Amino acid sequence: MAGNEFILIYGAVLLAVGLIAGVLAGLLGVGGGIVIVPALYLLFHLLDIEPTILMHLAVGTSLATIIPTSVRSVLKHRKKGAVNMDILRLWGPWLFFGAAVGAVSAAYISTAGLTLVFGLVALTVSIHMAFAKADLVIIETMPTNATGKAIPLIVGYFSTLMGIGGGTLGVPIMTLFKVPIHQAVATAAGFGVIIAVPATIGFIIAGFGEAQLPPYSLGYVSLIGFALIVPATLISVPLGVKLAHWLNPNLLRKAFALFLGLTALRMLSDSLL
């Protein structure tokens, strides 16, 4: 494929990925990364990106897009007083540390390994979305002991390996401790910034000198992807929010859970073959 043709196709698909991710984020309250990573994974397959770096590039690019979108989101939520600063202070250092460890370890994990992690966790998320009761509570207060440190550490670590913000894992966990869903979503927007900054830096450093990267890449971050996905996501999120008021959210969550489950199974299959 000629260089100009590659850039045109690459750019058009990345723009579409950003638009779809934004709509789904606004419609279902899921983080864009859970859509962006598998979409980039499939795109890079179609564009014959070197298989050994394919998932690293998808994850790194997704993490970079999370930084500006999360900053915008958390500032808006904070203006409305929805962000629980106590949880953010409690979890923040451990999310950061987990993300940093995840970024370092990702450099030593193969594409198959990262694909396996994404597939397993995404399948778990899809099952939770499809079957979990919204009002399920296990403890009525957030733990502040060793458990309260281990949970965000794990969330930060696996979010980094998957290329997602903290919302996908953090929101359902916080609701188990009786944090109201709107407060959990608002607070998790802050998780995205804390996780994505060290994780993105790690993926940039790990990818320096990689000869098989596509044009205009900074380490394992596609600058074209970043430049197109971020504005497309920011533009399309409000559309998703509006659609959420017109369509049945429970039906949509189950439909997305099915889509995510099938995508996870596809990635699991790829990782094991």
Secondary structure, 3 states (H helix, E strand, C coil): CCHHHHHHHHHHHHHHHHHHHHHHHHHHCCCCHHHHHHHHHHHHHHCCCCCCCHHHHHHHHHHHHHHHHHHHHHHHHHHCCCCCHHHHHHHHHHHHHHHHHHHHHHCCCCHHHHHHHHHHHHHHHHHHHHHCCCCCCCCCCCCCCHHHHHHHHHHHHHHHHHCCCCHHHHHHHHHHCCCCHHHHHHHHHHHHHHHHHHHHHHHHHHHCCCCCCCCCEECCEEHHHHHHHHHHHHHHHHHHHHHHHHCCHHHHHHHHHHHHHHHHHHHHHHHHC
